[in-house]
Amino acid sequence: MAVGTVVIVTHNSGGCVRACLRALEPFSQWKVVLVDNASTDDTIQEVGRTALAVRTLINAHNAGFAAAVNQGVRLAEGDFLVILNPDTIATAGSLDKLAKALEKENVGAAGGLLLDEAGQPQKGFTVRRFPSLGSMLAEVFLLNRAWPTNPWNVRYRCLDLDYRNDQEVEQPAGACLAVKRQAWDSVNGFDEGFFPVWFEDVDFCHRLLDQGWKVVYCHDAMFSHAGGHSVHRLAFRDRQSYWYRNLLRYFSRHHSRLELVLLRMGLTIGLILRALLSSIGFRPSGTSLIEAVGAYWHVVWHYAIRSRDF
């Protein structure tokens, strides 16, 4: 019987998925389920070029990350799940170390140590604390770029974390998230309203903790992680729209109405500031003035000003 199942969601992941799957070949006691979100590249062909037995489900349209993970989990076997991005490479023994962590009482989820291409910990990404009003306003007002060591950013991105020690945490990165099947079922998996990506993993971990489960970080379960292979292909306006919309959806579920109102006010001011800076040349590389201002106004109008259910 399988120890557990690795669930991988792909979307135009042909450049990285084969390496991800090959790294899983030594884990003979683990099943692998891959859900493809309507890739238009050679992702499925690359999956077929590995020796690994992969159960593959191909969606006719992009159902979003959360929905695809839920689909994969419904096909999973065993007591443990590992949600793994296709640009994440498991090292020897890493899956089993995560499973061992999940065997402990009341531990519902676990994350490992994510390493960059140079083999260094991805500090600020591997583990984070839940978003607060202060940390998100610091993000919106560009304070985190001007002053990365500000206290809100340090706390949010866990820049004060000792990555050498196992410990309880709030939110491991969704790029590699291990979950006890019982814990997954207790909160009914991912919220598919977080479409197509961003904050579904944050919301999930928050709901786990609300149900009394523990979430832990395992320092010796190591994974190489490139990051952002799919979202970087999104148009600039879509990236802005999805991120801010899902941030507001998260706040509407885990923060007070007052904090949600203050966040929306902050988004309006912060995005107007970004539009003004764009007009004098301070805008994302490769983005035109029309693209930048149009994207910021779209977010302000549709999500910060208009009253709507997230």
C-alpha positions in Angstrom: 0.0 0.0 0.0 1.2 3.5 -0.8 2.6 5.7 2.0 1.0 8.6 0.3 0.5 10.5 -3.0 2.3 13.4 -4.6 -0.1 15.7 -6.4 1.4 17.9 -9.2 -0.5 20.6 -11.1 0.9 21.6 -14.4 0.2 24.5 -16.8 2.7 24.9 -19.7 5.3 23.2 -17.5 7.2 21.4 -20.3 10.5 23.0 -19.4 10.6 21.6 -15.8 8.2 18.8 -15.2 10.4 15.9 -16.4 13.1 16.8 -13.9 10.5 17.0 -11.2 9.2 13.5 -12.0 12.6 11.9 -12.4 13.5 13.0 -8.9 10.4 11.1 -7.7 11.5 7.8 -9.2 13.3 6.5 -6.1 10.2 7.0 -3.9 8.7 3.6 -4.8 6.1 3.7 -1.9 4.6 7.0 -3.2 2.0 7.3 -5.9 2.1 10.3 -8.3 -1.0 12.1 -9.6 -0.6 14.8 -12.2 -3.4 17.2 -13.1 -2.7 19.3 -16.2 -4.5 22.6 -16.6 -4.9 22.8 -20.4 -1.3 23.1 -21.3 -0.6 24.3 -24.8 3.1 23.3 -24.8 4.8 19.8 -24.6 4.0 19.2 -20.9 2.2 15.9 -21.5 4.8 14.7 -23.9 7.5 15.4 -21.3 5.5 13.4 -18.7 5.5 10.5 -21.0 9.3 10.6 -21.4 9.9 9.5 -17.8 10.0 6.0 -16.4 7.7 7.0 -13.5 4.2 5.6 -13.4 2.0 8.7 -13.3 -1.7 8.9 -13.1 -2.5 11.8 -15.4 -5.7 13.9 -15.6 -6.0 16.5 -18.4 -8.4 19.4 -18.0 -9.9 20.8 -21.2 -9.6 24.3 -19.6 -7.5 26.0 -16.9 -9.5 25.1 -13.7 -7.1 27.0 -11.5 -4.5 25.7 -9.1 -6.9 25.0 -6.1 -9.4 23.2 -8.2 -6.8 21.1 -9.9 -5.2 20.1 -6.5 -8.6 19.1 -5.2 -9.1 16.9 -8.4 -5.7 15.3 -7.7 -6.4 14.6 -4.1 -9.7 12.8 -5.0 -7.5 10.3 -6.9 -4.8 10.0 -4.2 -3.9 6.9 -2.1 -2.4 6.6 1.3 -2.5 8.7 4.5 -0.3 11.5 3.3 -0.4 14.1 0.5 2.4 16.2 -0.9 1.4 19.0 -3.1 4.4 19.7 -5.3 5.0 22.3 -8.0 6.5 21.0 -11.2 9.5 23.3 -10.8 10.3 21.7 -7.4 12.9 18.9 -7.2 12.7 16.4 -4.3 16.1 15.4 -2.7 16.8 11.9 -1.3 14.5 11.0 1.5 12.6 14.3 1.5 9.1 12.9 1.1 9.6 10.3 3.8 10.9 13.0 6.2 7.7 15.0 5.6 5.6 11.9 6.2 7.4 11.2 9.4 6.6 14.8 10.6 3.0 14.2 9.8 2.9 11.1 11.9 3.2 13.2 15.1 0.0 13.9 17.1 -2.1 16.9 15.9 0.3 17.8 13.0 -1.8 18.4 10.0 0.6 19.9 7.5 4.4 20.2 7.0 6.8 22.0 4.7 10.4 21.4 3.9 13.4 23.7 3.1 13.3 25.2 -0.4 16.6 25.9 -2.0 17.5 28.2 -4.9 19.7 27.3 -7.8 22.8 28.1 -5.7 21.7 25.7 -3.0 20.8 28.5 -0.6 17.6 28.7 1.5 14.8 30.7 -0.2 14.4 33.0 2.8 11.2 35.0 2.7 9.4 32.4 0.6 9.9 28.9 2.2 7.9 29.9 5.3 5.8 32.9 6.0 3.5 34.2 8.7 -0.1 35.0 7.9 -0.7 38.3 6.2 -1.6 41.2 8.5 -3.0 44.6 7.7 0.4 46.2 8.4 2.4 43.7 6.3 0.1 44.1 3.3 0.0 47.9 3.5 3.8 47.8 3.6 3.7 45.7 0.4 1.2 48.0 -1.3 2.9 51.2 -0.4 6.3 49.8 -1.7 7.8 50.1 1.8 9.1 46.6 1.5 11.2 47.5 -1.5 12.5 50.7 -0.1 13.1 49.3 3.4 13.2 45.4 3.2 14.1 45.1 6.9 11.1 46.9 8.2 9.4 45.1 11.1 6.2 44.2 9.2 8.2 42.6 6.3 10.6 40.8 8.6 7.7 39.3 10.5 5.6 38.4 7.4 8.4 36.8 5.4 9.9 35.1 8.5 13.3 36.8 7.9 14.0 36.2 11.5 13.5 32.4 11.3 16.3 30.0 12.1 16.1 27.6 9.2 18.4 25.1 10.9 15.7 24.0 13.3 12.4 22.1 13.1 9.5 24.3 14.5 5.9 25.1 14.3 5.0 27.7 11.7 2.0 29.3 10.1 2.3 28.9 6.4 4.8 26.8 4.4 5.0 27.6 0.7 2.4 25.9 -1.4 5.2 24.9 -3.8 5.8 22.0 -1.4 3.1 21.3 1.1 2.6 18.0 2.9 -0.8 17.3 4.4 -2.2 14.5 6.5 -5.2 13.1 4.7 -7.4 13.4 7.8 -6.5 17.1 8.2 -7.2 17.7 4.5 -10.7 16.2 4.8 -11.4 18.1 8.0 -11.3 21.5 6.2 -12.5 20.2 2.8 -9.3 20.9 0.9 -8.5 24.1 -1.0 -11.0 26.9 -1.5 -11.5 26.9 -5.3 -12.6 30.6 -5.2 -9.0 31.5 -5.1 -8.7 31.5 -8.8 -6.5 30.8 -10.7 -3.6 31.1 -8.2 -2.4 32.9 -5.0 -3.5 32.7 -1.4 -5.3 29.3 -1.6 -2.4 27.8 0.4 -2.4 30.6 3.0 -6.2 30.3 3.5 -5.8 26.5 3.8 -3.2 26.7 6.5 -5.2 29.3 8.4 -8.2 27.0 8.4 -6.1 24.1 9.6 -4.9 26.1 12.5 -8.4 27.2 13.3 -9.4 23.6 13.5 -6.6 22.9 16.0 -4.1 21.2 13.7 -0.4 22.1 13.9 1.7 23.1 10.9 5.4 22.4 11.1 8.7 23.2 9.2 11.2 20.3 8.6 14.7 21.6 8.0 16.1 18.4 6.7 13.4 17.7 4.0 15.0 19.6 1.2 13.7 20.6 -2.2 15.2 22.6 -5.0 12.8 25.2 -6.3 12.9 27.5 -9.3 9.6 29.4 -8.9 7.0 31.2 -10.9 7.3 29.3 -14.2 3.6 29.6 -15.0 2.6 32.9 -13.3 5.4 34.8 -15.1 3.6 34.1 -18.4 0.5 35.9 -17.3 -0.2 39.3 -18.7 0.8 42.1 -16.3 -2.9 43.1 -15.7 -3.9 39.6 -15.0 -1.1 39.1 -12.4 -2.1 42.3 -10.6 -5.8 41.5 -10.8 -5.5 37.9 -9.5 -3.1 38.7 -6.7 -5.1 41.6 -5.3 -8.5 40.0 -5.7 -7.3 36.9 -3.9 -5.7 39.0 -1.2 -9.0 40.7 -0.6 -10.8 37.3 -0.6 -8.4 36.1 2.1 -8.9 39.2 4.2 -12.7 38.9 3.9 -12.5 35.4 5.4 -9.9 35.8 8.1 -9.9 39.5 9.2 -12.5 41.9 10.5 -14.7 44.0 8.3 -12.8 47.1 9.5 -9.5 45.7 8.4 -10.9 44.8 5.0 -12.2 48.3 4.5 -8.8 49.8 5.6 -7.0 47.4 3.2 -9.2 48.5 0.3 -8.5 52.1 1.1 -4.8 51.3 1.2 -5.0 49.6 -2.1 -6.6 52.6 -3.7 -3.9 55.0 -2.4 -1.0 52.5 -3.0 -2.0 51.7 -6.6 -2.6 55.4 -7.5 1.0 56.0 -6.1 2.2 53.2 -8.4 0.5 54.7 -11.4 2.1 58.1 -10.7 5.5 56.5 -10.3 4.9 54.6 -13.6 4.4 57.9 -15.4 7.9 59.0 -14.5 9.5 55.7 -15.4 9.4 53.6 -12.2 7.4 50.6 -13.4 8.1 46.9 -13.8 10.6 46.0 -16.5 9.1 45.3 -19.9 5.8 46.9 -19.0 4.6 50.0 -20.9 3.1 53.0 -19.2 -0.3 52.2 -20.7 -0.1 48.6 -19.5 0.9 49.6 -16.0 -1.6 52.4 -15.4 -4.4 50.3 -17.0 -3.6 47.4 -14.7 -3.5 49.5 -11.6 -6.7 51.3 -12.4 -8.4 48.0 -13.2 -7.6 46.7 -9.8 -8.6 49.9 -8.0 -12.0 50.1 -9.8 -13.0 46.4 -9.7 -11.7 45.4 -6.3 -10.8 48.4 -4.1 -13.7 50.8 -4.9 -16.6 48.7 -6.1 -18.4 46.9 -3.3 -18.4 43.1 -4.1 -18.3 39.7 -2.6 -14.8 38.2 -2.8 
